[in-house]
Each structure stands twice: as C-alpha cells, then as structure tokens.
Amino acid sequence: MSMNFRKHHLREEEPEINLIPFIDVLLVILIFLMLTTTYSKLTELKVNLPTANAQASKPRPHELVVVVTADGRYVVNQRQLEGRSVDVLAAGLASANGSAKDTVVVVTADASATHQSVINVMDAARRVGLSQLTFATQGQTDNAAGAAAP
C-alpha cells in the first residue's frame, strides 16, 4: 500500500455579496428622502432700480448716451444701431465719439435688459478706448411718484 501525502484540495466557495439587505437599506433611504423633501415654488425676485440721493451732476463737455432696450437693441446718442453685436456697437461708439478725449459713456439700461447687453456696451467702450463709464439711475422722486401712481 502506498501512502498519499498530497493534500486534498477542497473546492473553496467564492464569497458572494448578499444584495437583499443592501436593497432594503436603499429603499428605506429613498422613502426617507421622499418624505422629508419640501417642494416649494420658486418665486421671482423683485428688483428695484437703484436710486441716487445726490444733486444733478454737472454737464460734461462730451458724453455718449447709450440706451439698452429690453430686447437688447442699442441706441447711441438717439441713433439706433442696426445690429446687436459688440463690433457694431463699437463702430457706433467710435463714429459718435469722433476724436474727442475724456468722453464719458452714460449707460441707460432698461430694467429688464439682459446683463449681457450691458456687458456688451462695456466691452465695446473698452475696444474704442473709452474708459469712463457711468450708469443712469432713477431719482428718488421718480421712484416715489411711480409707486404712488395706480
């Protein structure tokens, strides 16, 4: 009789992950999140135009008034521009300015104009070399009269 010194290799079972408790925990978390979430309507923010409590400014020797309408059109010194791009606006500012130095650009933007439209005015003024910008605001008397009107 011969002796067998080899170890018998038993077939090892591979570990497996039991998914049932995992799914149970996820369902409990899902139910908890559904019950604790509040659903509320997003309300619009009411934004009022800024008011200035200062005296009327002194007239400047040369200023360009740029009006930005609610739909994004531009008017430079009461002349409406035919485009809405920064290049068209820069060309309009350059032609209205001529060779004047120390020109102040007064931006009068509608309350519902997009921020991008106002940024376009600032970018066009920078391209033309106009570094002095100011923004028109409503006076407090205009705001109070507007609030009192029905």
C-alpha positions as CSV (number, residue, x, y, z in Angstrom):
1,M,0.0,0.0,0.0
2,S,1.3,3.4,-0.9
3,M,0.8,6.4,1.1
4,N,-0.5,9.5,-0.4
5,F,1.0,12.6,1.1
6,R,-0.7,15.1,-1.2
7,K,-3.2,17.3,0.3
8,H,-6.6,17.0,-1.0
9,H,-7.7,20.4,-2.4
10,L,-11.1,21.1,-1.2
11,R,-13.1,23.3,-3.5
12,E,-13.3,26.7,-1.9
13,E,-16.5,28.6,-2.1
14,E,-16.3,32.0,-3.6
15,P,-17.7,34.8,-1.3
16,E,-20.8,36.4,-2.7
17,I,-22.4,39.6,-1.8
18,N,-25.9,39.4,-0.5
19,L,-27.8,42.2,-2.2
20,I,-31.1,41.9,-0.4
21,P,-30.1,43.8,2.7
22,F,-28.4,46.4,0.5
23,I,-31.6,46.9,-1.5
24,D,-33.6,47.1,1.7
25,V,-31.4,49.9,3.1
26,L,-31.6,51.8,-0.1
27,L,-35.4,51.6,-0.2
28,V,-35.6,53.0,3.4
29,I,-33.3,55.8,2.5
30,L,-35.3,56.6,-0.6
31,I,-38.6,56.7,1.3
32,F,-37.0,58.9,4.0
33,L,-35.7,61.4,1.3
34,M,-39.1,61.4,-0.4
35,L,-40.9,62.2,2.9
36,T,-38.5,64.9,4.1
37,T,-38.1,66.8,0.8
38,T,-40.1,70.0,0.6
39,Y,-41.5,71.1,-2.7
40,S,-41.9,74.8,-3.0
41,K,-42.4,77.1,-5.9
42,L,-39.6,79.4,-6.8
43,T,-40.7,83.0,-6.7
44,E,-39.4,85.8,-8.8
45,L,-37.2,88.3,-7.2
46,K,-38.5,91.8,-7.2
47,V,-35.6,94.0,-8.2
48,N,-35.9,97.8,-7.9
49,L,-33.6,100.1,-9.8
50,P,-31.0,101.8,-7.7
51,T,-31.8,105.3,-6.5
52,A,-29.4,108.2,-6.2
53,N,-29.7,110.8,-3.4
54,A,-27.3,113.3,-5.0
55,Q,-27.8,116.5,-6.8
56,A,-27.9,116.5,-10.5
57,S,-24.5,116.1,-12.0
58,K,-22.8,118.9,-13.9
59,P,-23.0,118.6,-17.6
60,R,-19.9,117.1,-19.1
61,P,-18.2,118.6,-22.1
62,H,-18.7,115.4,-24.2
63,E,-20.7,112.4,-23.3
64,L,-22.2,109.5,-25.2
65,V,-25.6,108.2,-24.1
66,V,-26.1,104.6,-24.8
67,V,-29.6,103.3,-24.3
68,V,-30.1,99.5,-23.9
69,T,-33.6,98.4,-24.6
70,A,-35.4,95.5,-23.0
71,D,-35.0,93.3,-26.2
72,G,-31.2,94.1,-26.5
73,R,-31.2,96.9,-29.1
74,Y,-28.8,99.8,-28.7
75,V,-29.3,103.5,-29.3
76,V,-26.2,105.7,-29.3
77,N,-26.9,109.5,-28.9
78,Q,-30.5,109.0,-30.2
79,R,-29.3,107.0,-33.2
80,Q,-30.5,103.3,-33.3
81,L,-27.8,100.8,-34.3
82,E,-28.7,98.1,-36.8
83,G,-27.0,95.3,-35.1
84,R,-26.7,93.8,-31.6
85,S,-23.1,92.6,-31.8
86,V,-20.2,94.2,-29.9
87,D,-18.5,95.1,-33.2
88,V,-21.5,97.1,-34.4
89,L,-21.8,98.8,-31.1
90,A,-18.0,99.6,-31.0
91,A,-18.3,101.1,-34.5
92,G,-21.3,103.2,-33.4
93,L,-19.5,104.5,-30.4
94,A,-16.4,105.3,-32.5
95,S,-18.4,107.3,-35.0
96,A,-20.4,109.1,-32.4
97,N,-17.3,110.0,-30.4
98,G,-15.0,111.2,-33.2
99,S,-11.7,112.3,-31.8
100,A,-12.9,113.7,-28.5
101,K,-10.9,113.0,-25.4
102,D,-12.3,112.4,-21.9
103,T,-15.6,111.2,-23.3
104,V,-17.9,109.7,-20.7
105,V,-20.2,106.9,-21.7
106,V,-23.6,107.0,-19.9
107,V,-25.3,103.7,-20.0
108,T,-29.1,103.8,-19.6
109,A,-30.3,100.3,-19.5
110,D,-33.9,99.1,-19.2
111,A,-34.7,97.2,-16.1
112,S,-35.5,94.1,-18.0
113,A,-32.4,94.2,-20.3
114,T,-30.1,91.3,-20.0
115,H,-26.8,91.6,-18.2
116,Q,-25.0,90.5,-21.4
117,S,-26.4,93.6,-23.2
118,V,-24.8,95.9,-20.6
119,I,-21.6,93.9,-20.7
120,N,-21.5,94.3,-24.5
121,V,-21.7,98.1,-24.0
122,M,-18.8,98.0,-21.6
123,D,-16.7,95.7,-23.9
124,A,-17.4,98.0,-26.9
125,A,-16.4,101.1,-25.0
126,R,-13.2,99.4,-23.9
127,R,-12.4,98.4,-27.5
128,V,-12.9,102.0,-28.7
129,G,-10.7,103.3,-25.8
130,L,-13.5,104.9,-23.7
131,S,-12.6,104.2,-20.1
132,Q,-15.1,106.4,-18.3
133,L,-18.4,104.8,-17.9
134,T,-21.4,105.7,-15.7
135,F,-24.8,104.2,-15.3
136,A,-28.1,106.2,-15.2
137,T,-30.4,105.6,-12.3
138,Q,-33.8,106.7,-11.3
139,G,-34.1,109.6,-8.8
140,Q,-36.0,109.1,-5.6
141,T,-38.7,111.5,-6.7
142,D,-39.3,109.4,-9.8
143,N,-39.5,106.2,-7.8
144,A,-41.9,107.7,-5.2
145,A,-44.1,109.1,-7.9
146,G,-44.1,105.8,-9.7
147,A,-45.0,104.0,-6.5
148,A,-47.9,106.3,-5.8
149,A,-49.4,106.1,-9.3
150,P,-52.2,103.5,-9.6
